[in-house]
Amino acid sequence: MKIGVDFDNTIVCYDALFHTLACEEQKLIPLETPVSKGAVRDALRAVGHEESWIAMQGEVYGARITEATPFEGVKDFFRAAQALGIKLSIVSHKTLHPFRGPQYDLHEAARSWLRFHGFWALEASLLPETSVFLELTKEAKFARIAALNCDYFIDDLPEFLQDPGFPATTVPILFDPANLYGDSSLQRLCSWRDLQAWLNTLDSDSNEGVPHGLS
C-alpha cells in the first residue's frame, strides 16, 4: 500500500505560531483570538491587515518554521506505517519563495523542519528524504500523486481533494482536526490517532477498507 500525505496544515500545525506572532509579538489582534491559523487570518483581515497576514505567512513558512509543531500523533502514524511496510510519501504544493517580504527558500525551510522534528533522524528515520516532494504548482502535485500510484492521499483542503485534476485512482482523505467539514462528502478524519488505528487493521498489500473515524 502507498499513502501520500500533504505537508502544511496536515503534518505541520502552525496554529500556535501564527497566534504568537499576530497577538503577542506584533499585537495586531486581541489575545482572545482563538488559537488557530484560520481565526488569526480572519481577525487580521477584519481589521485591514491583509498585507501583514501575507508577510506573516512568509515568516512562518520560512525563517521560523521550526517553531511550528507536528500534529499530535502524526509521528506515531509514520512509525506504525513503517512497521506495517506501508510506503509513505510527502507531497506538497509549495512556492519556492514567499509572495512578500524576505525571499526565504521555503523548500529548504520545509526540509529543515523535517530534520529538526526528527522525521529524518539518523537512528530512526520515519521516511527517506527521497520520499519528500515539494511541487511548485497544484498541477504538479496532482501529477506527483499519480506518478507515485498513491492508494490514499491525506490533505487538509477539501477543494484540492475534490478538484477534477485529483487522480481518479487515489482515494482522497480529508484531514479535519478542527471538525470544520462535517457535511463533506469526502472520507474524513479528525485525528492521526484514528488513522493509526485503521492502519493496524490492514495488511500492507491490501487496498481494501475505509479508515475508522472517517465519515
N, C-alpha and C positions, 0 to 999 in steps of 0.2 A: 504494500500500500504506500502511496505517496501523498503527503499532505503539504500544501503550501500555506504560508502564514504571512499576513501583512506585518509591517513593522510599526509605523507611527500609530499610536492610539489603540493598538491591538496587543503588541508585545510591550511597548513603552507607554507608561502612564505619565502624562505631562500635567495633570490637574493641579497638584500642589505647587509645582514650579511656576506655572502661569499665575496662580493666585499670589504667590510670594512676590513676584515681580510687579504685578499690577497694583496690589493692595498694600503691601508692606514697604517695598523698596521705592517704587515710583509714586505711590499714594494717589493713583488716578481714580480709583473707585473705592467704595467703603469696604472695610474689613469684613463686614457681614455678608458680602457677596459669597454665594456658595462656592465651595472648593471644587470647581470643575472647569475644564477648558471652555466648554460651551457657555457657561454662566459668565465667566470672565470676558469672553468675546462679546457677548450680548450687552453686558454692562458698559464696556468700553465704547461700543458703537452707539449706545443710547445717549452718551454724554459727549459725542462728537470726537472720539479718539480713535477713529479708524486707522489713521496713519501710525499711531502709537501701537495699535494691535499688529499691524503688518510688520513694523520694526521689531516688536517683541518676539514674533514668531522666528525671525532670523536669529535672534539672540538665543532663544530656547533650543532651536533645532541645530544651532551651530556651537558657539563658544561655551554654552552652559548645559549642553545636552546630558553630560554625565550626572548632573544633579537630579535628572528625572529618574523615576524608579520603574523596575519591571512590575507589571501587573501581578497581583498575588496569585501564586500557583502556576505561573507560566513556565518557570524553570523546572518545576516538578513534572509538568506536562512533557517538556522536552526530554527529561530523563526517562519518563515512562515510555515514550515513543521509541527512544533509542533502545531501551531494553527489549521492546517487542519487535525490533527490526524494521520499524516503520521509517521510511525515508522522509525527512523534513527539509523544506527549503523556505527561506525567507525571500519574498518578492515584494518590493516596494516601488511605488511611483514617487520619485523624489528629484526635484531640480538639483542641479549641481551647486547653485549659489542662491542666496535669498533674493527676493524681488526688490528689497530696500535695504539700505544700510551696508555695513561691512560685508565684503564678499567672502564669507566663510565657505569652506569646502564642506558642503552638507553630506556628501557621500563619505568622506573620511571621518566626519563627526559621528555618523551612524556606526561606522566600524569601530570607532574609539569607544562608543557606548557599549557595544557587544563585548569588547575586550575588558573594559572597566567592570562590567557586571558579571563577568565570569562565564559568558557563553563560549568563549574561546580559551578557557583555562587550559594550561599545558597538561595538567594531571587528569582533567575530566572535561574535555571539550564537549559541548552539547550539540554541536553540528560543525561540519567542515567549513572553513572560510569560503571554499568554492561553492557552497550551497546558499550563499547570500547574493541576491541580485537586486541592484538598485537601478531602476529604469527611469529614463528621462521623460517618458510620456505614458499616459494611460494605455495607449495602444500597444506600446512596447511591453507593458506589464501584462496585458492580455496575452500577447504572443509568447511571453516567457512562461506563463502558467500552462499554456497549451503545449509548448515545447517540452516542458518537464513532465507532461502527462499526469498532472495532479488529479488524484481521485476526489479530493476535497480541497477547498480553499477557504480560509478563515479571514474575514475582513470586517472592519467596523462601519463601513459605508454601504448602506443598502443600495444607493444609486449605482455604485460600482458593480455590485453583485448582480443587479438586475439590468445592467446595460446590455444591449444586443450584442456587443462585442465580447462579452464574457464567454469563455469556451463552453460549448454545449456538452462536452463530455466530463466536465468537472462539476461536482456538487457544491453550490455556494452555501457557506455557513456564516451567518451574521453574528459577530461578537457584539453583544449589547449589555455591557456591565451596568449601565445606569437604567436598564429596562425602559428604554425610550420607544421601542418599536414593537410593543405587544400586539399590535394589529397587523404586523408584517406577514406576508405570505411566505417569507423565507424561513428555512430552518434556522433556528436562533438559539444561541447560548448566552448565558449571563455571567458565567464564571469559567475560569480554566479548570477548576476542580471538577465541574460537571463533565467537561470533555475528557479529562484524565480518567474518570470513572468509565466512560464509554470506551476509551482505548483498551482498558483492561478486559473488556468483554469480547474483543475482536482478535481474530487470527491475523497476523501481519500480511498474509497473502489474500485476505478476503476484502472485498469491496462492499459487502452487504451491511445492512443495518443503519439505523439512524441514531445519532448521539442521544443519550439520556439528557433530559433537561432542555431539549430543543422543542420548539413549538412552530 
